[in-house]
Amino acid sequence: NVGKHIFEKVVGPNGILNHKTRILVTHGLTCLPQVDVIIVLKEGEIVEVGSFEELIGHAGSFAEYMKTYLSEKLQNDKIGTLKDDKLSEDMVSIFGSVLNEEERTLLERQLSESVDKSVHTGEVLTVPEFKNSNSDDSQCLPELEDIQKTSYIVGHETDKLVEKITQPEQGLKLILDEKVEHGMVKFAVFWTYLKSVGVVLSMMTVILFVFFNGISIYSHIWLSEWSSDLPIYRNGTNGTIFKEVDIPQRNMRLLVYGALGLLQGIFTIFASLALYVGNIYAGRALHDHLVNNILASPMMFFDTTPTGRILNRFSKDVDVLDTQIGRIYESWLSCLLRVISVPIVIGYSTPYFLIAFLPLAIIYIAVQRFYVATSRQLKRLESTLRSPIYSHFGESINGVATIRAFGQQNVFIQSSENKVDENNRCYYPSIVANRWLAVRLEFVGNSVVFFACLFAVFGRATLTGGTVGLSVTYALNVTQTLNWLVRMTTELETNIIAVERVKEYSEIPREAPLIIAETTPEKTWPQKGEIVFSNYCVRYRNGLDLVLKDITCRIQPSEKIGIVGRTGAGKSSLLLGLFRIIESASGNIYIDGVDISKLGLHHLRSKLTIIPQEPVLFSGTLRMNLDPFDVHLDTTIWRALEHAHLKSFVESLPKKLYHNCTEGGENLSVGQRQLICLARALLRKTQILILDEATAAVDMETDKLIQETIWQEFESCTILTIAHRLNTVLNSNRVMVLDAGRIIEFDSPSKLLSNADSVFFKMACDANLV
């Protein structure tokens, strides 16, 4: 099997790393005779150090552990088929000292039977002699536990696989390139944002800004007329003439001008308030849609989408929605209205200016469209090239221990800097484009000033000084206004891409509905736990081959089923199909006669319980991890902890049930995390329990505790067990053997083991169980 192969070829005495110091942390015992030094840990302390022979002869904790281990194997007749008498003598020599006389006799008898059986069946298993661990020919002790993870690539299939890897089809490519839109931002993107703001609020914002800008224009016209008011000339007593201010006229002008200023302030406040309230609504609505859709996405989406792309949406793009778009939209709308006001004011003063304004407007629009298209695409590229930065950073954090162990910090730092440089390469073209724009806008702006002044000179006979001053003032400001409008248009289009990107992930296909009212099962469903597969086929996604093919079988109520097979045989896929993590390509699964494809996912998954291979814990209290929906009393939780052999441990914690678990439960051992998952399953106590190699990563003592609890507490439940160690399914009612997605054997363990031609029998031989 894979574990044995890796030890022999990589870390063992004859492995490719034999010239290096190797530290092997393991709860397996089968390769220990070949290591140079064994360090035994107990309750966080080193209790013994020495070679295998020294520790066996010392009769300490290690020898006691080996004695318990071998005694169980001897009682269950699980000493594997051996090759010759020499090996039999070596095993008696090595282990005899830790066994009593009765157990030693039993070992000699089983070894003798194993040798006879090997000779009789012609079976030749490579089980080397036990020599000194420093010897060049020493190899791994024969496996006494099954660690079946053998890759299944045989014969000409290898060539096909290599061909597919080197020339992948679109459907076989796991991580697809990130989609980059081209061309103008679609109106649907703007409409999505406006709908999120609210149509009424959007219209109110525009109307308020239009009123504000109209009042601003009128106040300037009012001021120009005020400056043109003629003084009153009066005759003095001595015959002199003097000017006198028209007090009523001045007061009227001042009062109106002040009122116009007050109205501008009021409209500004309400316009800005409406805009930013709408921006908050939009940000919240778009974020909620994104979160809800991501959480309801099928597993295929997460398999084909790097985490960095998802984080990019939730970090940078959402930040743009919250902090940038509202401010930019306000500036853009103000600039647009000011640009519109320029020809209105100058045309009011000198109507002939409108003739020259038309070609200038055409030039301006052409420059703007060209610049906006370029800048928009550069922004899209910059956003796309930001995702690999997030992905690389997340991968580096997750693998920081390995990176440091191999001293590769500089390699990853350099790789990160290269990705940042690649992202920054988009900025230089942006700067060049900005300079290109500035030159052309200066030309348009100066042309507007030139024609405004030219037509003012031509019409000097009919124009007042105030009107000319107003016209020239607006013309002088037009360059800055035009420049700012183009930049704000560009900023708006480039930042609205954040809405486009969030919208993209808010519209990806979702899983089936959580609840389907028409097919809601009874609250007591399933009562029996009968599972029927009928011509069931499934693939991970379109374009890929079927991973399960025509699975047809019936699992009786309360039956205990072991599921075994080589790596890639389809064991986990069967369970994924049962939970509808992946949907059926054809065929059906029935639980107590109900077609699960017709049910809402909540109704289905809430009736199934799984203890996964890798225990899943979240940051929070221990109680929250045991009872995330807070439906059980503390007394019930303590009872579950007692059955899961965790009660004494939890009682020793200062906060007991409210002990804080770190992310992933890193402050607990793997065995403790697995027992917490067992306690969680005990609290759910559904009629169907699934064990997905639940004890693959725990030591034998924890494995034994889990197995005992499961058989006692779930006796009346249907149990499906994916086996990592074959000995864990020997007590099952029936064993399902999968190969290449098909059921090739399905019978009781005793019948399968009695057939020397069965696949299960050969797997048991490889695991030294027969």
PEJODA-V601411 format. One record per residue. N is the residue number from 1. PHI is phi in whole degrees, -180 to 180 (* if undefined). Layout:
BEGIN
n/phi
N/PHI
N/PHI
END
This chain:
BEGIN
n/phi
1/*
2/-63
3/-60
4/-65
5/-62
6/-64
7/-64
8/-67
9/-92
10/-119
11/-100
12/-73
13/-59
14/-106
15/-80
16/-71
17/-104
18/-69
19/-93
20/-114
21/-76
22/-119
23/-112
24/-110
25/-97
26/-151
27/-105
28/-85
29/-114
30/-74
31/-104
32/-63
33/-61
34/-97
35/-86
36/-77
37/-135
38/-113
39/-112
40/-99
41/-106
42/-146
43/54
44/80
45/-128
46/-79
47/-108
48/-149
49/-141
50/164
51/-78
52/-60
53/-64
54/-65
55/-71
56/-65
57/-75
58/-77
59/59
60/-104
61/-63
62/-66
63/-63
64/-65
65/-65
66/-65
67/-64
68/-61
69/-63
70/-70
71/-61
72/-62
73/-68
74/-66
75/-67
76/-97
77/55
78/-108
79/-79
80/-71
81/-62
82/-112
83/-93
84/-155
85/-68
86/-62
87/-65
88/-60
89/-64
90/-64
91/-67
92/-64
93/-64
94/-76
95/-95
96/-61
97/-70
98/-99
99/-110
100/-79
101/-62
102/-64
103/-69
104/-65
105/-63
106/-63
107/-63
108/-61
109/-66
110/-66
111/-66
112/-63
113/-64
114/-64
115/-66
116/-61
117/-66
118/-65
119/-68
120/-66
121/-86
122/74
123/-74
124/-121
125/-110
126/-80
127/-126
128/-73
129/-73
130/-88
131/-120
132/-58
133/-64
134/-90
135/-67
136/-70
137/-91
138/-69
139/-130
140/-69
141/-57
142/-56
143/-64
144/-101
145/-126
146/-85
147/-122
148/-76
149/-146
150/-74
151/-68
152/-111
153/-133
154/-126
155/52
156/-69
157/-62
158/-61
159/-62
160/-63
161/-64
162/-60
163/-63
164/-68
165/-71
166/-75
167/-131
168/-71
169/-78
170/-58
171/-70
172/-93
173/-77
174/-70
175/-100
176/-82
177/-63
178/-68
179/-72
180/-120
181/-72
182/-130
183/80
184/-65
185/-66
186/-67
187/-60
188/-60
189/-69
190/-63
191/-65
192/-60
193/-67
194/-63
195/-64
196/-68
197/-68
198/113
199/-61
200/-63
201/-66
202/-65
203/-65
204/-63
205/-63
206/-63
207/-62
208/-64
209/-69
210/-64
211/-61
212/-60
213/-68
214/-62
215/-66
216/-61
217/-63
218/-65
219/-65
220/-69
221/-63
222/-61
223/-67
224/-67
225/-69
226/-62
227/-67
228/-96
229/-63
230/-85
231/-73
232/-94
233/-99
234/-126
235/-87
236/-81
237/-68
238/-98
239/89
240/-84
241/-113
242/-134
243/-88
244/-136
245/-71
246/-79
247/-59
248/-60
249/-64
250/-63
251/-64
252/-65
253/-61
254/-65
255/-65
256/-65
257/-63
258/-65
259/-65
260/-63
261/-63
262/-64
263/-63
264/-59
265/-62
266/-65
267/-65
268/-62
269/-62
270/-70
271/-65
272/-66
273/-62
274/-62
275/-66
276/-77
277/-65
278/-63
279/-64
280/-65
281/-59
282/-64
283/-60
284/-68
285/-65
286/-66
287/-65
288/-64
289/-62
290/-64
291/-61
292/-62
293/-75
294/-63
295/-68
296/-99
297/-77
298/-69
299/-61
300/-56
301/-62
302/-73
303/-70
304/-104
305/-120
306/-61
307/-60
308/-58
309/-67
310/-68
311/-62
312/-59
313/-65
314/-79
315/-103
316/-66
317/-67
318/-68
319/-62
320/-62
321/-60
322/-78
323/-117
324/-107
325/-63
326/-61
327/-63
328/-67
329/-64
330/-62
331/-65
332/-64
333/-66
334/-64
335/-64
336/-60
337/-68
338/-68
339/-64
340/-64
341/-71
342/-62
343/-64
344/-66
345/-70
346/-67
347/-65
348/-63
349/-81
350/-132
351/-58
352/-68
353/-61
354/-63
355/-65
356/-76
357/-69
358/-60
359/-64
360/-65
361/-66
362/-64
363/-60
364/-62
365/-64
366/-63
367/-62
368/-63
369/-62
370/-65
371/-69
372/-63
373/-61
374/-66
375/-64
376/-62
377/-69
378/-62
379/-66
380/-62
381/-63
382/-64
383/-65
384/-67
385/-77
386/-82
387/-60
388/-60
389/-64
390/-63
391/-62
392/-64
393/-65
394/-63
395/-64
396/-66
397/-65
398/-65
399/-106
400/-62
401/-65
402/-67
403/-60
404/-70
405/-61
406/-97
407/63
408/-104
409/-59
410/-64
411/-63
412/-75
413/-64
414/-64
415/-63
416/-65
417/-65
418/-63
419/-70
420/-66
421/-61
422/-62
423/-66
424/-75
425/-62
426/-75
427/-76
428/-62
429/-58
430/-65
431/-65
432/-61
433/-63
434/-63
435/-66
436/-58
437/-66
438/-60
439/-61
440/-73
441/-71
442/-62
443/-63
444/-64
445/-64
446/-66
447/-65
448/-63
449/-62
450/-59
451/-71
452/-63
453/-69
454/-61
455/-74
456/-67
457/-66
458/-62
459/-105
460/-61
461/-69
462/-108
463/-103
464/-90
465/-64
466/-66
467/-67
468/-63
469/-62
470/-63
471/-62
472/-68
473/-62
474/-63
475/-67
476/-67
477/-87
478/-69
479/-60
480/-65
481/-66
482/-62
483/-59
484/-69
485/-65
486/-62
487/-65
488/-69
489/-62
490/-64
491/-61
492/-65
493/-68
494/-72
495/-85
496/-69
497/-62
498/-61
499/-65
500/-60
501/-72
502/-67
503/-62
504/-58
505/-81
506/-86
507/-120
508/-68
509/-57
510/-104
511/-66
512/-62
513/-58
514/-69
515/-133
516/-119
517/-60
518/-67
519/-118
520/-62
521/-77
522/-65
523/-62
524/-85
525/-72
526/-87
527/-85
528/-99
529/90
530/-78
531/-123
532/-126
533/-101
534/-123
535/48
536/-80
537/-130
538/-153
539/-133
540/-72
541/-164
542/-58
543/96
544/-102
545/-71
546/-66
547/-98
548/-127
549/-129
550/52
551/-77
552/-134
553/-165
554/-126
555/-107
556/-73
557/-56
558/64
559/-81
560/-106
561/-115
562/-98
563/-118
564/-128
565/160
566/-68
567/-59
568/87
569/-74
570/114
571/-63
572/-67
573/-62
574/-62
575/-73
576/-61
577/-68
578/-65
579/-85
580/58
581/-67
582/-118
583/-91
584/-64
585/-83
586/-164
587/84
588/-142
589/-123
590/-118
591/-118
592/51
593/82
594/-101
595/-71
596/-68
597/-70
598/-92
599/-92
600/-70
601/-62
602/-64
603/-65
604/-75
605/-70
606/-71
607/-99
608/-120
609/-126
610/-130
611/-109
612/-78
613/-64
614/-104
615/-62
616/-109
617/-129
618/-115
619/-68
620/151
621/-78
622/-63
623/-64
624/-63
625/-70
626/-80
627/-135
628/-61
629/-100
630/54
631/-111
632/-114
633/-77
634/-60
635/-62
636/-67
637/-66
638/-65
639/-66
640/-65
641/-64
642/-65
643/-68
644/-89
645/62
646/-119
647/-61
648/-65
649/-65
650/-67
651/-64
652/-79
653/-77
654/-58
655/-100
656/51
657/-65
658/-101
659/-63
660/-80
661/-98
662/-77
663/-57
664/76
665/68
666/-66
667/-87
668/-125
669/-72
670/-60
671/-62
672/-65
673/-64
674/-67
675/-69
676/-65
677/-63
678/-65
679/-63
680/-64
681/-66
682/-65
683/-69
684/-72
685/45
686/-83
687/-75
688/-124
689/-120
690/-121
691/-114
692/-97
693/49
694/-64
695/-113
696/-69
697/-109
698/-118
699/-74
700/-68
701/-67
702/-65
703/-57
704/-63
705/-63
706/-63
707/-63
708/-62
709/-64
710/-62
711/-69
712/-82
713/-84
714/-115
715/-61
716/-92
717/-100
718/-82
719/-123
720/-111
721/-120
722/-82
723/-95
724/-96
725/-108
726/-61
727/-65
728/-76
729/-111
730/-67
731/-92
732/-71
733/-65
734/-142
735/-121
736/-101
737/-103
738/-106
739/-150
740/55
741/84
742/-124
743/-83
744/-105
745/-149
746/-156
747/-160
748/-69
749/-58
750/-64
751/-68
752/-66
753/-75
754/-79
755/-101
756/-67
757/-94
758/-75
759/-65
760/-64
761/-62
762/-66
763/-65
764/-66
765/-64
766/-61
767/-91
768/60
769/-97
770/-133
END
